[in-house]
Amino acid sequence: MARANFPWHLEDIILIHDDCPPQATHVFLGRNGRPLDVNNLRHRVWYPTLAQASLRRRTMYKTRHTF
């Protein structure tokens, strides 16, 4: 089975998280220091990742018990 190339990797997410200020109230913040915009995340990362993995479109919430 061929390995899929996803737009984001766990290492990238950890680096972004490590750059966030310690007083942050959210786990993952954008580069501007504010919480991630879920609509932007969904359209720029989530849906393209599902398409690249040949999975049907679904919400992130519906995937919580998939694997």
C-alpha positions in Angstrom: 0.0 0.0 0.0 1.4 3.4 -1.0 2.0 6.0 1.8 -0.3 9.1 1.4 1.4 12.5 1.6 -0.7 14.6 3.9 -0.5 18.4 3.9 0.3 18.6 7.7 2.5 16.3 9.7 2.5 15.8 13.5 5.9 17.3 13.8 4.6 20.5 12.2 1.7 20.7 14.6 4.0 20.2 17.6 6.3 23.0 16.4 3.4 25.3 16.1 2.1 24.4 19.5 5.6 24.9 21.1 5.6 28.5 19.7 2.4 29.4 21.5 2.6 31.5 24.6 2.4 29.6 27.9 -0.7 31.6 29.1 -2.7 30.4 26.1 -6.2 29.1 26.9 -6.4 26.9 23.8 -4.2 23.9 22.8 -3.5 25.0 19.2 -3.3 28.6 18.2 -2.7 30.2 14.8 0.4 32.2 14.0 -1.5 35.3 15.1 -1.8 33.8 18.6 -5.5 33.4 18.4 -7.5 30.1 18.4 -7.6 28.3 15.0 -10.5 29.2 12.7 -12.3 25.8 12.4 -13.8 26.8 9.0 -10.3 27.6 7.6 -8.9 24.4 9.1 -11.7 22.4 7.6 -11.3 23.7 4.0 -7.5 24.1 3.8 -6.4 21.0 5.7 -9.2 18.5 6.7 -11.1 18.1 3.3 -7.9 18.0 1.2 -6.5 15.3 3.6 -9.6 13.2 3.3 -9.5 13.5 -0.5 -5.9 12.5 -0.7 -6.6 9.5 1.5 -9.5 8.5 -0.7 -12.0 8.9 2.1 -15.5 10.3 1.7 -16.1 13.8 3.1 -17.1 13.9 6.7 -16.9 16.3 9.7 -14.0 16.0 12.1 -16.5 15.2 14.9 -17.8 12.2 13.0 -14.3 10.7 12.8 -13.7 10.7 16.6 -14.5 6.9 17.0 -13.4 5.8 13.5 -10.1 4.2 14.4 
